[in-house]
Amino acid sequence: MSNPFFLNKGPISLIKVYEFLKITNQKKRDFNFYDIKDLYSADKKSITFFHSKKYKEVAKSTKALFCLTSELLKDFLPKTCEPIIVSNVLTAVASITEKFYPYSVEDKFDNKVLNIENRDYKGVIHGKNVLIGENVKIGTNCLIGHNTIIEKNVEIGDNCSIGSNTIIRNSIIKNNVIILDNCIIGKKGFGFFPNNKKNLRYPHIGIVIINEDCEIGCGATIDRGSMSNTEIGKNTFLDNQIHIAHNVKIGENTIIAGQVGIAGSSIIGNNVRIGGQAGISGHLKIGNNVDIAGGSGVIKDIPDNSRVMGYPAKNLRKFLRENK
C-alpha cells in the first residue's frame, strides 16, 4: 500500500546513500532504492535496516538486497542481502528516511481544514465546529462530535462514531469503529536520539490503522508508526487514558483497561486482557490469550496462555505465593 500521508522523494541511488552516510570503504555500484522499509516489509526495491539481535530471525529471511547494519550483526543476514556497515544503525536510518520523506520529522497541523459544512459530507451527522481536511473519506451513517478535526487524506469507514474534541491525522479507520472524546490519533511518536546540544528527532512515516468493530476510550493517544504502522486489531476495546506508542501492533478481541501504556514496537496478541495502569516495555512480544493484572510492569516477552502479575510481571500463582 502506498503511503497517502507522506510524499516519497525516491528513488535514491546506492551511491547517494554512501555519500549521505559518508561511507568510503565499500564497493560503489549502481542500484536504485524506491523506499526504506523495516525487515518485515522490505522488498528488493527498498533498503532496510537491522539494529538488534532481537530481530535476527526476521533478518535471516528479509527480501531486501541491501541492509543498514553493524559489523556485529551482518552475519545474520542472508547471502542475498548485502550489508551496508555503519557505526550507528538508527541514526543512519533516520538520515536516509529523511531523504526519502523530507517532512516525516514534522507534525504540523493541517492548515487547509474547512468547516464540514463547506465540504461535501451531507450524509454525516455532526456537531458544531467540525473541521475536515482535503481528500478525507468518510463512509455512510457516521457521527462526528463538536470541535473535532479530521486532517487531510484520513479515511473513515461506515457506521463510525467520532467523539468531540478529537484530532485524527495520518490514520485509516475501518467500519463500525467508535472513538470517544478527547482522543489524539496519528501524531508522531516519542522517538529521538539524545544529544547535549540538540536532540535528533526520529522520522515517522508510518500511519495508524484501526480495524473493524473497535472502541477507543476517552483521552486515548495512539501514535503513528515510525518505520512501520501502528495497528489495532478487530474487535479490540481500549479504555480511557491509554497510550499506544509508535509501531505497536495489537491483535484481535483484546481488552485494555484505563491508563495502560504500551511502549514502542511491542506486539500484543489476540484475546489479551490487560488490567488498569499496567505498563508494557518496548520491543516485546505478548502472546495470545494472555492476562496481565492491573498495575503490572512487563519487561520481558510473555508466551501464549499466560497469566502474570507484579513488577517485574511473573506467573500469577508464583506472584501470589511470594506475596502472601
Secondary structure, DSSP 8 states (H G I E B T S, - for coil): ---SSS-----EEHHHHHHHHT--SS-----EE-EE--TTT--TTEEEE---GGGHHHHTT---SEEEE-TTTGGGS-TTSEEEE-S-HHHHHHHHHHHH-TTTT-----TT-EEGGGTT-TT-EE-SS-EE-TT-EE-SS-EE-TT-EE-TT-EE-TT-EE-TT-EE-SEEE-TT-EE-TT-EEEE--S-EE--SS--EE------EEE-TT-EE-TT-EEE--SSS-EEE-TT-EE-SS-EE-TT-EE-SS-EE-TT-EE-TT-EE-SS-EE-TT-EE-TT-EE-TT-EE-TT-EE-S-B-TT-EEETTTTEEHHHHHHHT-
